[in-house]
Amino acid sequence: LNVGYILTGEWLEYSVNVASTGRYDLDLRVATNGAGKTMHVEVGGVNVSGPISIPNTGGFQTWQTITAPNINLTQGE
């Protein structure tokens, strides 16, 4: 999925089926042509990641993987 031109306040929703309760690292593929970008991850409407800095990759198709570590997920959907 290649999502582009996200503005402040916009969001995406995904469903996951967690095999077992635990802490997981979430790898994110990002690309941006600007500095100072951030995002966060919510589970059940709760911010579970805190601010995640998105690096300036130099272009909208110049991708980099960043990791949001230790996301606590509970077993189930």
C-alpha positions, 0 to 999 in steps of 0.5 A, a space after each residue: 500500500 502506497 499512501 501519499 500526501 497525508 495531512 495533519 489530523 488524517 489517519 489510517 485504520 488497519 485490523 490485525 490478528 495477534 497470535 499471542 499477547 506481547 510486545 512487538 516491533 512495528 517496521 514502517 516503510 516511509 518516504 518524505 521530502 521534508 523534515 520535522 514529520 511525526 506520527 504515532 500508533 494507536 491501538 483501541 484509540 490509545 496512543 501506544 507508541 508516542 511520537 515517531 519521528 519520520 526522517 527526510 528521505 529526500 523524496 516521496 519514492 525514496 523509502 526507508 524503514 523505521 521501527 516503532 519498538 515495543 508496541 504492546 498488543 493483546 491476543 486476538 483481533 
